[in-house]
C-alpha cells in the first residue's frame, strides 16, 4: 500500500508583493498573418476564426481540417521600474520565439507547457518604449492527433521582481501528516544564488479536501521582504490491489472522463471562464475525475478542479520517440522532455485535485524493449520535482499481444488500460499487487465497466473516452446513415464531412446526451425511496429529480439505415417528435435505480417493468408512435415527461450568468433554443440565426453542436441543430449593459447582461 498526503496551489491572478508583481499582459497585440494585421486581445487562436476546409486544412483529419501556419504578435510597453522583468507564457502553440527590441530573448517548442523568458537584458532604460514580438510556427503539419489551435492561446503575464525574491515555481507544500503543513521555497538572492526558506503550520482540526467538500486554506510564505500568497488543501490518498483507492480514509471509485484541451466553440482560446465551465459541466455530469488527454492543461482548469472538487490525472505527452504524426513530439522528446515535465510538475504539484501524473498514451514503440528505459526516464523526471503521487500511463494493444508489456507496466504505480480492462483477471493472477484503472473506454460500455469497478477492488476506476465532444480527430464517435462515407474516423483519407469528435457524453454546446444521464445514474449510490406504491397508486404527488431519465432511440430507417462506429452510441434523443412513424414501434429508454417503472402515453399505461442490475438499470419499452406526452413514473415517486413539440414559435435565450466582470476576460454562455408556443424545445428545428451584440460586450462565438457545419465558429451566423445553438459573449473593459439579439425567421429574441 502506498500513502500520499497533499498539498496546495499557488494563487494566481493579479499579484502584488513587496518584491514582485504579476500583471496580465493580454491586451492590444498586433497580430500579423498572411500579410494582414489586426488588433487582438489574448487568449487568441487564429485557427478558430476560419472554418474547417478538407481541401486546404493542413492539420488534416486529426486537427479538424484547420489551417495551422505561421503568425506573429507585436506589442509595445514601457520599461517597468524593477530589477528583473520577465514574460510568462501559459501556452503558445507552438514553436514560439520571443524577440525584445530586435534581439532574441527566448524560445519554447512544446505548445502545451508554460515557459518564462527573462527580458531584462534587452529592455530600454528609463521607462522608454519597448517592442516584444512573438513568432509562432505551427506550419509543420500534421503535428497533433487532435485540434491544437494556433497562436498565443493561453494567458501572458508581465512579471517584475526585486533583487531578492521568492521563486514561485520553487514553492512546495506537503503534509507529513494531516496536522502538519510544510511550506518550502527558494529565495533568489542578488548574486543569483538560492536560499531555502521553510514554514511549518500546525493544524489542530484539519478540514480535509475531498470531491464532496473541496475545502481550501489560505496563507502566505514570506522571506527577504517578499510575500507570496498560498492556497492549500489537505487530503490523503492511498491505493492498493486489496483495498482499491482510499481518499481521506474512505473508499472512492473513479467515474472519470478524458477531456481534451480545447473549449469546443472557442477552439483553443483558454479563457478562465471557459475552463471553469468545462470543469462544472463534468461535475454536473457526475464525473469525479478528469484525465487531461493528452497534454498539460491550464492553470485555471486546475484551480477550478481544486475549488469544485474534481480529481485529476495530469498527463504530459501523447507519444514518445516513435511518431504518430510526422511533426509530433517525437521530433522534440530528446531535446526537451525533462524541461517540459518539470514545467508541468512544478506548476501543478501543489494542487490537491491532482492525484496522479501520466507520462504517456498508447506509445507506438511499445513492442521495443527500449520503451521501458524511456518510461523510467520520464518517471524519474517527474520524481525529481514531486515524489508524493503515483505515476501512470495509458497502455494499449491493437493486436493479440498484451502480456509482453509487463516489464513496461512494472515501471508504473497504477497501470492505465486503454480498452483492455477485459485482461484484468489474468493480469491479476500474474501480478496480484497491480492496481489498475481503465484510462480509456468506449461510451457504450458504461454498464459493463461500472460493474467491473464495483466487483474488483484492484480496478479502481473507469475513465471514458470522452467527457466532452471536441474538435479534431474528425468523425470519431459518429454514427452514419446508409450512403454516407463508411468506416471509422481513421480510414484512409479520414472523414472530410466531420471536423470534430462526437464521442463525448456532453456536446460542444454543453448539452448532456442521454448516455451522460445514464452514466450518472449508474455511478450514483442507490437512490432512497421518496414515495411508495399502495394498491397500484402512489401515496403522494410524484416529483422530478435526477434519479430518473427518459430518452427515445431514433428508429432505424427514420432518417436512413443507421450504422455505428466503435466509439458511438445509438442516436438517442430527448424527443417525442417522430412524424410519419405513426403506429410503428419506437424504443423508449428509462434509466433509474428505482426498482419499478410504469410508462404512460397520453395517460394510458403502456407497461410496467422491473429495474435492477440484471436489466442494467434500464427499462426499455416498445411504444407505437402517437403524438402526445410520454410519462415515466417509478415506485419511489420519481416522474419524467416528454411531449411532442409543435411548430417553432420563438427563440428562448438562457445565459449562464446575468452579469460579467468588466475586465475584458469574462464570458457569458447563452443557450439558444427553438421552442413551440407551449415552451417545448423543437428537437428537429434547423433555423438560420444571426447574433448581434451591442454595448459593453462582443460576440466571441456562435455555433451549434453539428460537427459537420463548416461555418466558422466566430461567425455571427449559425443554423440551429436539434433545436439548439450556443452564443458566447465576451466582456469589455467598461461598465454598462450588454444587449444581445438573435434574429431569425421567428420573432427576434433579446437578452440583457450587466457588465460591472
matplotlib code that plots the C-alpha trace (Angstrom):
import matplotlib.pyplot as plt

x = [0.0, 1.2, 0.2, 0.2, -0.7, -1.4, -1.0, -1.6, -1.7, -0.3, -2.9, -2.7, -4.2, -3.0, -0.5, 1.5, 4.1, 6.9, 9.3, 7.4, 4.3, 2.4, 0.2, -2.0, -0.3, -3.1, -4.4, -3.6, -1.4, -0.9, -1.3, 0.0, -0.7, -0.6, 0.2, -2.8, -2.5, -5.3, -5.5, -6.3, -6.7, -5.4, -6.2, -6.1, -6.4, -6.2, -7.4, -10.9, -11.5, -11.5, -13.9, -12.6, -11.7, -10.8, -9.3, -6.8, -6.7, -3.0, -3.8, -5.7, -8.4, -6.6, -6.6, -10.1, -9.0, -7.9, -5.0, -2.2, 0.6, 2.7, 1.7, 3.4, 2.3, 3.7, 3.2, 4.7, 5.2, 7.1, 10.1, 8.9, 10.7, 12.2, 15.5, 14.2, 11.4, 10.1, 7.3, 5.5, 3.6, 1.0, 0.9, 1.8, 1.0, 3.7, 7.4, 7.4, 10.3, 10.3, 12.1, 12.6, 13.7, 15.1, 17.0, 16.0, 15.3, 14.0, 12.1, 9.9, 8.9, 6.2, 2.8, 1.2, 3.7, 4.2, 7.5, 9.2, 11.5, 13.8, 13.7, 15.7, 18.9, 17.0, 14.9, 15.5, 16.4, 14.3, 10.7, 11.1, 9.0, 9.9, 8.7, 8.0, 7.5, 6.3, 6.7, 4.6, 5.3, 2.5, 3.3, 4.9, 1.8, 0.3, 1.8, -1.1, -3.8, -6.5, -7.3, -4.4, -5.3, -2.6, -1.2, -0.9, -4.0, -3.3, -2.5, 0.7, 1.9, 4.4, 6.3, 8.7, 11.0, 13.4, 17.0, 15.8, 12.5, 10.8, 10.8, 7.1, 7.9, 10.0, 7.1, 6.3, 3.5, 3.5, 1.8, 3.8, 0.5, -2.8, -2.0, 1.3, 1.7, 5.2, 5.9, 9.2, 10.6, 13.8, 14.7, 16.7, 19.5, 21.2, 24.0, 21.7, 22.3, 19.4, 18.5, 15.9, 13.0, 10.6, 7.4, 5.5, 1.8, 0.2, -3.5, -5.3, -8.6, -7.9, -10.8, -9.9, -10.3, -12.5, -14.6, -17.7, -16.2, -13.3, -12.1, -9.1, -6.9, -5.2, -1.9, 1.4, 5.1, 7.5, 11.2, 13.7, 10.9, 8.9, 5.4, 3.6, 0.0, -0.6, -3.9, -3.8, -5.9, -5.2, -6.1, -4.8, -4.7, -4.0, -4.2, -3.7, -5.0, -6.6, -8.5, -8.7, -8.5, -8.9, -9.5, -9.2, -9.6, -12.8, -13.1, -13.8, -14.5, -13.4, -16.0, -13.7, -13.7, -10.9, -11.0, -9.0, -7.7, -10.0, -13.1, -15.3, -16.9, -13.9, -11.3, -8.1, -8.7, -8.3, -10.4, -10.6, -14.4, -14.4, -12.0, -14.2, -17.3, -15.7, -15.0, -18.5, -20.0, -18.1, -19.0, -22.7, -22.5, -21.5, -17.8, -15.3, -12.0, -10.7, -7.8, -6.1, -5.8, -3.0, -1.2, -0.9, -4.0, -4.3, -3.7, -7.4, -8.6, -6.8, -7.8, -11.4, -10.8, -9.5, -12.4, -15.2, -13.8, -12.7, -9.8, -7.2, -4.8, -2.3, -0.9, 2.2, 2.6, 0.7, 3.5, 7.2, 10.1, 8.1, 5.9, 2.2, 2.3, 5.4, 6.0, 4.7, 6.6, 8.9, 10.8, 11.4, 11.5, 15.2, 15.9, 13.3, 11.3, 12.9, 12.2, 8.6, 7.9, 9.5, 7.4, 4.2, 5.0, 6.4, 3.3, 0.8, 2.3, 0.6, -2.9, -4.9, -7.0, -4.0, -3.8, -1.6, 0.9, 0.6, 3.7, 2.1, -0.6, -0.6, 3.0, 3.8, 7.1, 5.5, 6.9, 10.5, 12.0, 13.8, 10.4, 10.9, 14.0, 12.1, 9.3, 11.8, 13.5, 10.1, 9.1, 12.5, 12.0, 8.6, 10.1, 12.8, 10.0, 7.4, 7.5, 4.2, 1.9, 1.7, 2.7, 0.5, 0.5, -2.2, -1.2, -3.0, -2.7, -4.0, -3.4, -3.2, -0.1, -0.6, 1.3, 4.6, 4.1, 4.5, 8.0, 6.6, 3.7, 6.0, 7.5, 4.1, 2.5, -1.0, -1.4, -3.6, -5.7, -7.0, -9.9, -8.0, -9.6, -11.0, -7.5, -7.8, -8.3, -5.2, -3.2, -4.2, -3.2, 0.3, 0.7, -1.7, -0.3, -1.1, -3.5, -5.5, -7.8, -9.2, -7.8, -10.0, -13.2, -15.9, -19.0, -21.4, -19.7, -20.8, -22.6, -20.0, -17.2, -19.3, -19.9, -16.1, -15.1, -17.7, -16.7, -12.9, -11.0, -7.9, -9.8, -10.1, -12.0, -13.2, -12.4, -14.5, -13.3, -14.6, -16.4, -16.9, -17.1, -14.0, -12.5, -10.3, -9.9, -12.7, -15.6, -14.7, -17.9, -20.1, -23.0, -23.9, -26.6, -26.6, -25.0, -22.6, -18.9, -18.5, -15.9, -14.1, -12.6, -9.2, -10.0, -7.7, -8.5, -10.4, -14.0, -13.9, -17.5, -16.6, -14.3, -14.7, -15.3, -18.8, -17.8, -18.4, -21.1, -21.7, -21.7, -19.8, -22.7, -22.9, -26.0, -25.8, -26.6, -28.7, -25.5, -24.4, -27.6, -27.4, -23.8, -24.5, -27.4, -25.2, -22.5, -24.8, -25.3, -28.6, -31.4, -33.6, -37.3, -39.3, -42.8, -44.4, -46.9, -50.1, -52.8, -51.3, -51.4, -48.7, -49.0, -48.3, -47.6, -44.6, -41.7, -38.9, -35.2, -32.0, -32.6, -34.8, -34.2, -36.1, -35.0, -36.0, -33.9, -34.0, -35.9, -33.6, -34.7, -36.4, -33.6, -31.9, -30.4, -28.1, -24.5, -22.4, -18.7, -16.5, -16.9, -20.5, -23.7, -27.0, -28.6, -30.9, -32.7, -35.0, -37.6, -41.2, -41.4, -41.4, -44.0, -44.5, -43.8, -47.3, -48.3, -44.7, -42.8, -40.1, -37.9, -38.3, -35.4, -35.9, -32.8, -33.2, -32.1, -35.7, -36.9, -40.1, -41.1, -44.5, -44.7, -47.8, -48.6, -51.3, -52.3, -52.7, -50.5, -48.1, -46.3, -44.7, -41.2, -38.8, -35.4, -32.3, -28.7, -29.8, -31.6, -28.5, -30.7, -32.7, -36.4, -36.9, -40.4, -41.6, -44.2, -46.3, -45.7, -48.5, -48.0, -48.6, -46.9, -44.9, -44.7, -42.4, -43.2, -41.2, -42.4, -40.3, -42.1, -40.0, -41.5, -40.3, -42.3, -41.6, -44.0, -44.4, -43.4, -45.4, -44.2, -41.3, -42.8, -39.9, -36.3, -35.5, -32.2, -30.8, -27.5, -25.3, -24.8, -26.6, -23.5, -19.9, -16.7, -15.7, -12.1, -12.3, -11.8, -15.2, -17.6, -21.3, -22.5, -26.0, -28.1, -30.4, -33.4, -36.1, -39.4, -43.1, -45.9, -46.0, -42.3, -41.3, -38.0, -38.4, -35.9, -35.6, -35.6, -32.9, -33.4, -30.8, -30.0, -27.8, -26.4, -26.0, -24.2, -24.1, -22.9, -20.1, -19.6, -18.7, -19.6, -16.9, -18.6, -21.9, -22.2, -24.3, -23.2, -23.3, -19.7, -20.4, -21.2, -18.3, -19.4, -16.6, -17.4, -16.6, -19.2, -22.4, -24.5, -25.5, -28.2, -29.6, -29.1, -31.6, -33.2, -30.2, -27.2, -24.7, -23.7, -20.6, -20.3, -17.0, -17.0, -15.2, -13.3, -16.1, -19.2, -22.6, -25.2, -24.6, -27.6, -27.9, -30.3, -30.8, -32.6, -34.2, -37.5, -39.0, -39.5, -36.2, -35.1, -33.3, -31.3, -29.5, -26.4, -24.7, -21.0, -19.9]
y = [0.0, 3.5, 6.6, 10.2, 13.4, 16.7, 19.9, 23.3, 25.6, 29.0, 31.7, 33.3, 36.5, 40.0, 39.8, 42.5, 41.7, 43.8, 42.3, 41.2, 41.9, 39.9, 41.8, 40.3, 41.2, 40.0, 43.3, 45.1, 42.8, 43.5, 40.1, 39.6, 36.6, 36.2, 39.9, 41.2, 42.8, 43.2, 44.0, 41.1, 40.6, 37.3, 34.4, 34.1, 31.1, 32.1, 28.7, 29.0, 32.2, 30.1, 27.3, 23.8, 23.0, 19.4, 20.7, 23.1, 22.2, 21.4, 19.9, 17.1, 15.0, 14.8, 18.6, 19.1, 20.3, 23.7, 25.7, 25.9, 28.0, 30.9, 34.1, 37.0, 39.0, 42.5, 44.8, 48.0, 48.5, 50.8, 49.6, 48.8, 50.1, 46.8, 44.9, 41.9, 41.8, 38.5, 37.4, 34.3, 32.5, 29.9, 28.3, 29.1, 26.6, 26.2, 26.7, 30.2, 32.6, 35.8, 38.9, 42.1, 45.3, 43.2, 40.7, 37.1, 36.7, 33.1, 30.3, 27.3, 24.4, 22.4, 24.0, 22.8, 23.7, 27.1, 29.0, 32.2, 34.4, 36.9, 40.0, 42.3, 42.5, 43.6, 46.4, 50.1, 52.2, 54.8, 53.6, 54.0, 52.1, 48.5, 46.2, 42.5, 40.2, 36.6, 34.5, 31.3, 28.5, 25.9, 25.2, 21.8, 19.7, 17.4, 17.6, 16.7, 14.0, 16.4, 20.1, 22.1, 25.6, 28.1, 31.1, 32.6, 30.7, 31.0, 34.0, 36.1, 37.8, 40.7, 40.0, 42.2, 41.2, 42.9, 41.9, 39.3, 37.4, 34.1, 31.9, 31.0, 27.8, 26.5, 26.7, 23.2, 22.4, 19.0, 17.4, 14.6, 14.2, 15.9, 18.1, 19.4, 21.6, 22.3, 25.2, 25.3, 27.7, 29.2, 32.9, 34.1, 36.4, 39.3, 37.2, 34.5, 32.1, 30.4, 30.5, 28.0, 29.2, 27.0, 27.5, 24.9, 25.2, 23.1, 22.3, 21.1, 20.1, 19.8, 20.3, 17.8, 18.5, 16.0, 15.8, 16.4, 19.1, 20.8, 22.9, 25.2, 27.1, 30.4, 31.6, 33.2, 32.4, 35.2, 35.9, 38.7, 41.2, 39.2, 37.7, 35.1, 34.0, 30.3, 28.4, 24.8, 21.8, 18.8, 15.3, 11.7, 9.2, 5.5, 2.8, -1.0, -4.0, -5.3, -2.1, -0.1, 3.7, 5.4, 9.2, 10.6, 7.1, 6.3, 4.1, 6.0, 4.6, 6.6, 7.6, 9.6, 11.4, 12.1, 15.7, 17.5, 21.0, 22.8, 24.6, 23.5, 26.5, 28.7, 26.5, 26.6, 30.0, 29.3, 31.9, 31.2, 31.4, 28.7, 26.4, 26.8, 26.0, 22.9, 21.5, 22.5, 20.6, 17.5, 17.8, 18.3, 15.1, 13.1, 12.6, 12.8, 12.7, 14.2, 12.9, 15.7, 13.9, 14.1, 17.1, 19.5, 21.6, 25.2, 26.8, 28.0, 24.5, 23.0, 25.9, 25.1, 21.4, 22.4, 24.6, 22.4, 19.1, 17.3, 14.8, 15.0, 12.7, 15.3, 14.0, 15.4, 13.6, 11.7, 9.8, 9.4, 8.6, 6.8, 9.2, 9.2, 12.2, 13.5, 16.6, 15.5, 15.3, 12.6, 15.4, 17.1, 14.5, 14.1, 17.8, 18.9, 16.2, 16.9, 20.6, 20.0, 17.5, 19.9, 22.8, 20.8, 19.3, 22.5, 24.4, 21.7, 19.8, 21.9, 21.3, 19.0, 17.9, 16.3, 12.8, 11.2, 12.0, 10.4, 10.1, 9.0, 7.4, 4.5, 4.9, 3.4, 1.8, -0.4, -3.6, -2.3, -3.2, 0.1, 1.6, 0.6, 2.7, 5.7, 5.2, 5.1, 8.3, 10.1, 8.9, 9.9, 13.4, 13.6, 12.3, 15.0, 17.5, 15.5, 12.1, 12.3, 11.0, 7.8, 7.7, 6.1, 5.7, 4.6, 1.2, -0.4, -3.2, -3.2, -6.9, -10.1, -9.1, -7.8, -9.8, -8.9, -5.4, -6.5, -5.0, -1.7, -1.9, -2.6, 0.9, 2.3, 2.8, 2.5, 0.8, 2.5, 0.3, 1.7, -0.6, -3.5, -4.0, -7.3, -8.6, -7.8, -11.4, -12.9, -9.8, -10.0, -13.7, -12.9, -9.7, -9.7, -6.3, -4.5, -1.6, -0.9, 1.7, 1.9, 5.1, 5.0, 3.1, 3.0, 5.1, 2.3, 0.0, 2.2, -0.5, -3.2, -1.0, 0.2, -3.4, -4.3, -1.4, -2.3, -6.0, -6.0, -3.8, -3.8, -2.0, 1.5, 3.3, 3.7, 6.8, 7.1, 8.5, 11.2, 13.5, 16.3, 16.4, 18.1, 19.5, 17.3, 13.6, 14.1, 11.7, 9.6, 8.6, 9.3, 7.2, 7.4, 6.6, 4.2, 6.0, 8.2, 7.5, 4.3, 3.3, 4.7, 8.1, 6.8, 5.2, 6.4, 10.0, 10.4, 11.7, 15.0, 15.8, 16.0, 18.3, 17.1, 14.1, 13.1, 10.6, 12.9, 12.5, 16.2, 18.1, 21.3, 23.5, 21.9, 19.7, 16.4, 13.5, 10.6, 8.5, 11.2, 10.9, 7.1, 7.1, 9.5, 7.3, 4.2, 5.8, 7.3, 5.5, 3.7, 6.3, 6.4, 5.9, 9.1, 7.6, 4.2, 2.4, 1.4, -0.6, 0.4, 4.1, 6.4, 7.6, 11.2, 13.5, 12.4, 14.7, 15.2, 14.7, 13.4, 9.8, 9.2, 10.0, 9.1, 9.3, 7.8, 5.8, 7.1, 4.4, 2.6, 3.9, 7.1, 9.2, 6.2, 2.9, 3.6, 2.3, 2.7, 3.1, 1.9, 5.0, 5.7, 5.1, 4.7, 8.1, 8.7, 11.9, 13.8, 13.8, 12.5, 14.1, 11.2, 12.4, 9.8, 6.9, 6.7, 3.2, 1.9, 0.8, 3.1, 2.1, 4.4, 4.0, 4.9, 4.9, 4.7, 2.7, 2.7, -0.9, -0.4, 1.9, 2.5, 4.2, 6.1, 7.6, 10.2, 8.9, 5.3, 2.7, 1.1, -1.3, -1.8, -3.1, -4.1, -2.4, -3.8, -4.7, -7.6, -5.0, -2.7, -0.2, 0.4, -0.2, -0.4, 0.0, -0.6, 2.1, 2.5, 6.1, 8.5, 12.3, 13.5, 13.0, 10.2, 9.9, 7.6, 7.1, 5.0, 3.2, 5.6, 8.6, 10.0, 11.3, 12.4, 13.6, 14.1, 15.8, 16.2, 19.7, 21.8, 24.2, 26.6, 29.7, 31.5, 31.5, 31.2, 32.6, 31.4, 32.8, 31.0, 34.3, 37.7, 39.9, 39.9, 41.4, 44.4, 43.0, 42.0, 38.4, 37.3, 35.3, 34.6, 31.3, 31.8, 28.8, 29.4, 27.1, 26.9, 26.4, 25.9, 28.1, 25.9, 26.3, 22.8, 22.5, 21.7, 18.9, 18.9, 22.6, 23.9, 27.7, 30.1, 32.7, 35.8, 37.2, 40.9, 42.0, 45.7, 47.7, 46.7, 43.2, 41.5, 38.3, 35.7, 32.6, 31.4, 27.8, 24.6, 21.1, 20.0, 18.8, 18.8, 22.5, 24.4, 27.9, 29.4, 29.3, 33.0, 33.9, 35.7, 33.3, 29.7, 27.3, 25.6, 21.9, 19.7, 23.0, 24.4, 26.7, 28.4, 32.1, 33.2, 36.9, 38.5, 41.4, 44.7, 46.9, 49.3, 49.0, 49.1, 47.0, 44.3, 43.9, 40.5, 40.0, 36.8, 37.4, 34.7, 33.9, 33.8, 36.9, 38.5, 37.3, 39.6, 39.4, 42.0, 41.3, 43.7, 44.4, 45.5]
z = [0.0, -0.8, 1.1, -0.1, 1.6, -0.1, -0.5, -2.0, -5.0, -5.8, -6.0, -9.5, -11.0, -10.4, -7.6, -5.9, -3.2, -1.7, -4.2, -7.2, -9.3, -11.9, -14.4, -17.1, -20.5, -22.8, -24.4, -27.6, -29.5, -33.2, -34.9, -38.4, -40.6, -44.4, -44.8, -42.8, -39.4, -36.8, -33.1, -30.8, -27.1, -25.8, -25.5, -29.3, -31.7, -35.3, -36.5, -34.9, -36.9, -40.1, -40.9, -41.4, -45.0, -46.0, -49.3, -47.7, -44.0, -43.3, -39.9, -41.7, -40.1, -36.8, -36.4, -37.8, -41.3, -39.9, -41.5, -38.9, -40.4, -39.0, -37.2, -35.4, -32.4, -31.6, -28.6, -27.2, -23.5, -21.1, -19.2, -15.7, -12.6, -11.5, -11.2, -13.1, -15.8, -17.2, -19.5, -18.5, -21.2, -20.1, -23.5, -27.2, -29.9, -31.0, -31.5, -30.1, -30.4, -28.2, -29.5, -27.5, -29.3, -32.1, -30.0, -29.4, -25.8, -25.7, -27.4, -26.5, -28.7, -26.9, -27.3, -24.0, -21.3, -19.7, -20.0, -18.7, -20.6, -18.8, -20.9, -18.5, -20.6, -23.7, -22.3, -23.0, -20.0, -18.1, -18.8, -22.6, -25.1, -25.9, -28.6, -28.0, -30.9, -30.5, -33.6, -33.7, -36.1, -36.4, -40.1, -39.7, -40.2, -39.1, -35.6, -33.4, -33.4, -32.2, -32.6, -31.2, -32.3, -33.3, -31.6, -28.1, -26.9, -23.2, -20.9, -20.9, -17.7, -17.3, -14.1, -12.2, -9.4, -7.0, -6.4, -3.9, -4.4, -3.7, -6.8, -7.1, -9.0, -6.1, -3.7, -2.3, 0.2, 1.8, 4.7, 6.5, 8.4, 8.3, 11.3, 9.8, 6.7, 5.5, 3.1, 1.3, -1.3, -2.6, -2.3, -5.3, -4.0, -5.7, -6.9, -8.3, -5.5, -3.8, -0.1, 1.2, 3.3, 5.3, 7.3, 9.3, 10.1, 12.7, 12.1, 15.1, 13.5, 9.8, 7.4, 4.7, 1.0, -0.9, -4.0, -2.0, 0.3, -1.5, 1.4, 0.8, 3.3, 2.6, 3.9, 2.8, 2.6, 3.4, 3.1, 2.4, 2.2, -0.3, 0.3, -1.8, -1.2, -1.0, -1.0, 0.1, 0.6, 2.9, 1.8, 2.0, -0.8, -0.5, -3.2, -3.2, -5.1, -1.9, -0.8, -4.0, -3.9, -0.5, -0.2, 3.4, 4.8, 2.8, -0.4, -3.6, -7.0, -10.1, -12.6, -14.9, -18.2, -20.7, -21.7, -24.5, -24.0, -26.5, -25.3, -28.2, -29.8, -28.7, -30.2, -28.1, -26.6, -22.8, -21.1, -17.4, -17.6, -20.2, -18.3, -15.2, -17.2, -18.6, -15.1, -14.0, -16.9, -16.0, -12.3, -13.2, -15.4, -12.3, -13.0, -10.1, -12.1, -15.3, -17.3, -19.2, -22.6, -23.7, -22.5, -19.6, -19.0, -17.9, -14.5, -14.5, -15.2, -12.2, -10.0, -10.9, -10.1, -6.7, -5.9, -7.3, -6.1, -9.2, -9.2, -12.0, -13.8, -15.1, -18.4, -20.1, -23.5, -26.1, -27.8, -27.3, -29.7, -32.5, -34.4, -34.7, -36.9, -38.9, -36.7, -33.3, -30.0, -31.4, -33.0, -29.7, -27.0, -26.7, -26.6, -24.0, -22.4, -18.9, -19.3, -20.3, -17.5, -14.9, -16.2, -15.7, -12.4, -10.8, -11.8, -10.8, -7.9, -5.2, -6.5, -4.2, -7.2, -8.9, -7.6, -10.4, -13.1, -16.5, -18.7, -22.0, -24.0, -26.4, -27.4, -30.8, -29.7, -27.0, -28.6, -28.5, -25.1, -25.1, -24.3, -20.7, -20.5, -21.8, -19.3, -16.5, -17.7, -17.8, -14.4, -13.0, -14.4, -12.5, -9.3, -9.4, -8.9, -6.9, -5.3, -3.5, -6.2, -8.2, -11.9, -14.5, -18.3, -20.7, -22.2, -25.1, -27.7, -31.2, -31.7, -29.6, -27.7, -24.2, -21.6, -23.3, -21.9, -18.2, -17.9, -19.1, -16.7, -13.8, -14.2, -13.3, -9.8, -11.3, -14.7, -17.2, -19.5, -22.8, -23.9, -22.4, -18.9, -20.1, -19.4, -15.7, -14.4, -16.0, -15.2, -11.6, -11.4, -12.8, -10.7, -7.6, -6.5, -9.7, -9.3, -12.5, -13.9, -17.4, -18.8, -21.9, -22.5, -25.1, -24.2, -24.9, -22.4, -19.5, -17.6, -18.2, -16.8, -13.9, -12.9, -13.1, -10.9, -8.4, -8.3, -8.3, -5.8, -7.9, -10.7, -9.1, -11.9, -15.4, -17.5, -20.6, -23.9, -23.6, -21.3, -23.9, -27.6, -29.0, -32.2, -34.4, -34.6, -37.0, -37.0, -34.0, -32.2, -35.2, -36.4, -40.0, -42.5, -45.5, -48.4, -46.3, -46.2, -44.3, -41.7, -38.7, -38.4, -39.2, -42.6, -45.4, -46.2, -42.9, -42.7, -44.5, -43.7, -40.0, -38.2, -34.6, -32.3, -31.3, -28.6, -25.7, -23.0, -23.4, -26.7, -27.5, -26.6, -23.2, -23.8, -22.0, -24.2, -22.9, -22.3, -19.8, -17.8, -17.9, -16.7, -13.8, -12.6, -12.7, -10.6, -8.0, -4.8, -4.6, -4.6, -1.5, -1.9, -1.7, -2.1, -2.1, -4.3, -2.5, -4.3, -7.6, -6.7, -5.5, -1.9, -2.8, -5.7, -7.9, -8.1, -10.6, -9.9, -11.5, -10.3, -13.4, -17.0, -20.2, -23.9, -27.2, -29.6, -33.1, -35.2, -37.7, -41.1, -39.9, -41.5, -43.1, -42.0, -39.1, -38.9, -35.7, -35.2, -32.3, -30.1, -31.0, -29.1, -30.9, -31.7, -28.8, -28.1, -25.7, -28.4, -29.0, -32.4, -35.0, -37.5, -40.3, -37.9, -36.5, -35.3, -35.7, -32.6, -31.1, -28.2, -25.2, -22.6, -18.9, -16.7, -12.9, -9.9, -8.6, -8.7, -10.9, -13.7, -15.3, -18.7, -19.9, -23.3, -23.2, -19.7, -20.9, -19.3, -21.8, -19.4, -16.1, -15.8, -13.0, -12.9, -11.3, -12.1, -14.4, -16.6, -16.4, -14.6, -17.8, -18.6, -22.3, -23.7, -27.2, -27.9, -31.1, -32.0, -31.3, -30.8, -27.3, -23.9, -22.5, -18.7, -16.8, -13.1, -10.6, -7.5, -5.4, -6.7, -9.5, -12.7, -16.1, -19.1, -22.8, -25.0, -28.8, -29.7, -32.1, -34.8, -33.9, -32.5, -30.7, -29.6, -25.9, -24.6, -21.3, -20.0, -17.5, -15.7, -15.7, -15.1, -16.2, -14.8, -16.9, -17.3, -20.9, -19.9, -18.6, -20.7, -20.8, -22.4, -23.8, -24.9, -27.8, -28.0, -30.6, -28.8, -29.7, -28.3, -25.1, -24.4, -25.6, -27.4, -31.1, -31.4, -35.2, -35.7, -38.1, -38.0, -39.5, -36.9, -36.7, -33.4, -32.7, -29.6, -28.6, -25.7, -23.4, -24.8, -28.0, -29.7, -29.4, -30.9, -32.2, -33.1, -32.9, -31.9, -35.5, -36.2, -39.9, -40.1, -41.7, -40.8, -38.7, -35.0, -34.7, -37.4, -36.2, -38.2, -37.4, -38.1, -35.0, -34.8, -32.9, -31.9, -30.2, -30.5, -28.2, -28.2, -26.3, -25.3, -24.1, -21.7, -22.4, -20.0, -19.3, -17.1, -18.7, -20.4, -23.0, -25.4, -27.1, -30.1, -32.1, -35.4, -37.5, -39.3, -35.8, -33.6, -32.6, -29.2, -26.8, -23.6, -21.5, -19.4, -16.9, -17.2, -13.8]

ax = plt.figure().add_subplot(projection="3d")
ax.plot(x, y, z, "-o")
ax.set_aspect("equal")
plt.show()
